[in-house]
Amino acid sequence: MARIIVYSLDRIGRSTLDTLQIIEDIKNKGIKLILIKDNLTIDPYNSNPYNEMMLTMLSAFAQLERSFISERTKAGLAARKAQGIKLGRKKGQQVKSIYDEHREKIEELFTLGLSLKKIVQYINVGSASL
């Protein structure tokens, strides 16, 4: 069975409605969704009303948390701007992820069916506590 592993529910969508719609689409395609931080597994073939309720509640809380973060970020940026501090990266500067150099190897190992834990150990980056 295909599966999607996501660290947290707030990484799936921007709003509660958006998140729930994406999850419903995933379930309709027969894909299992595993949420690591929330310790929740959504199995399209074994529906559980308590999981559905938790999913809706967690999604609503994630949207609320995003709103709070956005408000604090805007206030912080406005304060820095008021102090005359220039914001943003220097023009033309690019930031690369440590995974960029390993991307092809990670995709190859995942296609071969290796677990995320094994891939992390093999590549020797990130956390092996998955």
Secondary structure as a PSIPRED ss2 file (coil, helix, strand):
# PSIPRED VFORMAT (PSIPRED V4.0)

   1 M C   1.000  0.000  0.000
   2 A C   1.000  0.000  0.000
   3 R E   0.000  0.000  1.000
   4 I E   0.000  0.000  1.000
   5 I E   0.000  0.000  1.000
   6 V E   0.000  0.000  1.000
   7 Y C   1.000  0.000  0.000
   8 S C   1.000  0.000  0.000
   9 L H   0.000  1.000  0.000
  10 D H   0.000  1.000  0.000
  11 R H   0.000  1.000  0.000
  12 I C   1.000  0.000  0.000
  13 G C   1.000  0.000  0.000
  14 R C   1.000  0.000  0.000
  15 S C   1.000  0.000  0.000
  16 T H   0.000  1.000  0.000
  17 L H   0.000  1.000  0.000
  18 D H   0.000  1.000  0.000
  19 T H   0.000  1.000  0.000
  20 L H   0.000  1.000  0.000
  21 Q H   0.000  1.000  0.000
  22 I H   0.000  1.000  0.000
  23 I H   0.000  1.000  0.000
  24 E H   0.000  1.000  0.000
  25 D H   0.000  1.000  0.000
  26 I H   0.000  1.000  0.000
  27 K H   0.000  1.000  0.000
  28 N H   0.000  1.000  0.000
  29 K C   1.000  0.000  0.000
  30 G C   1.000  0.000  0.000
  31 I C   1.000  0.000  0.000
  32 K E   0.000  0.000  1.000
  33 L E   0.000  0.000  1.000
  34 I E   0.000  0.000  1.000
  35 L E   0.000  0.000  1.000
  36 I C   1.000  0.000  0.000
  37 K C   1.000  0.000  0.000
  38 D C   1.000  0.000  0.000
  39 N C   1.000  0.000  0.000
  40 L E   0.000  0.000  1.000
  41 T E   0.000  0.000  1.000
  42 I E   0.000  0.000  1.000
  43 D C   1.000  0.000  0.000
  44 P C   1.000  0.000  0.000
  45 Y C   1.000  0.000  0.000
  46 N C   1.000  0.000  0.000
  47 S C   1.000  0.000  0.000
  48 N C   1.000  0.000  0.000
  49 P H   0.000  1.000  0.000
  50 Y H   0.000  1.000  0.000
  51 N H   0.000  1.000  0.000
  52 E H   0.000  1.000  0.000
  53 M H   0.000  1.000  0.000
  54 M H   0.000  1.000  0.000
  55 L H   0.000  1.000  0.000
  56 T H   0.000  1.000  0.000
  57 M H   0.000  1.000  0.000
  58 L H   0.000  1.000  0.000
  59 S H   0.000  1.000  0.000
  60 A H   0.000  1.000  0.000
  61 F H   0.000  1.000  0.000
  62 A H   0.000  1.000  0.000
  63 Q H   0.000  1.000  0.000
  64 L H   0.000  1.000  0.000
  65 E H   0.000  1.000  0.000
  66 R H   0.000  1.000  0.000
  67 S H   0.000  1.000  0.000
  68 F H   0.000  1.000  0.000
  69 I H   0.000  1.000  0.000
  70 S H   0.000  1.000  0.000
  71 E H   0.000  1.000  0.000
  72 R H   0.000  1.000  0.000
  73 T H   0.000  1.000  0.000
  74 K H   0.000  1.000  0.000
  75 A H   0.000  1.000  0.000
  76 G H   0.000  1.000  0.000
  77 L H   0.000  1.000  0.000
  78 A H   0.000  1.000  0.000
  79 A H   0.000  1.000  0.000
  80 R H   0.000  1.000  0.000
  81 K H   0.000  1.000  0.000
  82 A H   0.000  1.000  0.000
  83 Q C   1.000  0.000  0.000
  84 G C   1.000  0.000  0.000
  85 I C   1.000  0.000  0.000
  86 K C   1.000  0.000  0.000
  87 L C   1.000  0.000  0.000
  88 G C   1.000  0.000  0.000
  89 R C   1.000  0.000  0.000
  90 K C   1.000  0.000  0.000
  91 K C   1.000  0.000  0.000
  92 G C   1.000  0.000  0.000
  93 Q C   1.000  0.000  0.000
  94 Q C   1.000  0.000  0.000
  95 V C   1.000  0.000  0.000
  96 K C   1.000  0.000  0.000
  97 S C   1.000  0.000  0.000
  98 I C   1.000  0.000  0.000
  99 Y C   1.000  0.000  0.000
 100 D H   0.000  1.000  0.000
 101 E H   0.000  1.000  0.000
 102 H H   0.000  1.000  0.000
 103 R H   0.000  1.000  0.000
 104 E H   0.000  1.000  0.000
 105 K H   0.000  1.000  0.000
 106 I H   0.000  1.000  0.000
 107 E H   0.000  1.000  0.000
 108 E H   0.000  1.000  0.000
 109 L H   0.000  1.000  0.000
 110 F H   0.000  1.000  0.000
 111 T H   0.000  1.000  0.000
 112 L C   1.000  0.000  0.000
 113 G C   1.000  0.000  0.000
 114 L C   1.000  0.000  0.000
 115 S C   1.000  0.000  0.000
 116 L H   0.000  1.000  0.000
 117 K H   0.000  1.000  0.000
 118 K H   0.000  1.000  0.000
 119 I H   0.000  1.000  0.000
 120 V H   0.000  1.000  0.000
 121 Q H   0.000  1.000  0.000
 122 Y H   0.000  1.000  0.000
 123 I H   0.000  1.000  0.000
 124 N C   1.000  0.000  0.000
 125 V C   1.000  0.000  0.000
 126 G C   1.000  0.000  0.000
 127 S C   1.000  0.000  0.000
 128 A C   1.000  0.000  0.000
 129 S C   1.000  0.000  0.000
 130 L C   1.000  0.000  0.000
